[in-house]
Amino acid sequence: MKVVFFTGNHRRHAFMARTLAATGFLAAIIREERALFLPEPPADLAPDLRALFRLHFERHIESEEKFYGPSEWPDVPLISIDPADCNGPDVHAFLKDQAPDLLLSYGCHKLSDETLACVTGEGWNIHGGLSPWYKGAITHFWPSYMMEPQMTGMTVHDLTNQLDAGAVVHQSVADLIRGDGLHDLACRAVTSLAADLPALVQHLANGQEIVKQNHKTSGKLWPARDWRPEHLRMIYDVHGDRIVDMYLDGRIEQRTPTLHRQPL
């Protein structure tokens, strides 16, 4: 059983790579070298929004450091690429040489049909959001903004050339812990999947049946362009980043996510 992990270069991606390495099945990594995750606020923002912008991304980094530890990578063959080259000839040659039983992507750009055709085994994507309700980008932000923090989760689905549209392999949700802010909640979603991932990969390695579920609805796609700094006012100014507590106190209308999970 050989797994190739196609991912980004942020702390959560390194954490998931270490989780995979612990299974003994991780053969190689393809890593997109993306920008560091502490962007400067737009120059035209009002002073109060500039402060919220900085607060938001500083808390993001603090939570990732707390939950994921140091940004250390497993000692396996690794190629670093520019995001623009994620479907380029070097990637194709590397995948054909590795011949993985499972290509697992997380946090990289969309892979083309030509790239996916380089792998004859399974192809899965780890999506930071519950599909089909939260497809697209920034999908650990929107559940809290929409006042349903219980919908903060992760989806493993078949890799296709359509965004977050493949059949669902496995889903998990974050534990709701009193006192958690939005970024702690997002990190708990990632660690919840990481807790399931070794058994999921072992399930595949053992040749056990993987039951997949097609989406019954197109759901909601959240493009990155939908997010604006003004949305931060709702999280921090209106609710003080305590939306999890509001849910636990029954102050928010509740619905329970319907998850598709393998019997691990």
C-alpha angles and dihedrals in degrees: 000000000000125000125193114197117209107192151134129269102247126115095261090054091053089049092053091046090055089048090054093045090056089063091063091232101094107112103169146347132226107199127193110214101224131177118280113266102244104087123186115246115252111272094236096058120118113253094254092051091047088056092049091048092054092044092051096053094039089055089049091058093043092053094047091050090050097048104031104034123208120359095249123154129213119257098251131115108292134182121196118213140178111251089242089062098052090113096036133121095264091058092046092051092047093051093047090049093049094043094195125201086216129027106197119188129192128169098354130118122274113290120227127233088252091057094045090050089063089073123067095185130069121311118205134171126208108219121193096225142052110270134244093017096049111029126151127028137350089012095158089060100050100060091060092043088052089050097246106105090164087073091066105115151113135265128202109200141163115284112248135156089255121085112263091330104119123111112283117254101177140345137197137179135215121261110248107232122182112249095026118135126210095277095048087051091052091051091050088055090056094046091048090059092042088058090056099039101081092053091045092054091044088051089058093043090054091055092243118156115272108209111206130194125212117220111265092201135027088239120187128318114204110202117206089241090066091072119088131173088245088072088069091072090069093051100043111018099037101033104018091230090288101118092126090058091049090054093047090050091054093244092127126063106255134220125172118230115238106227132197109217137170116237094253 
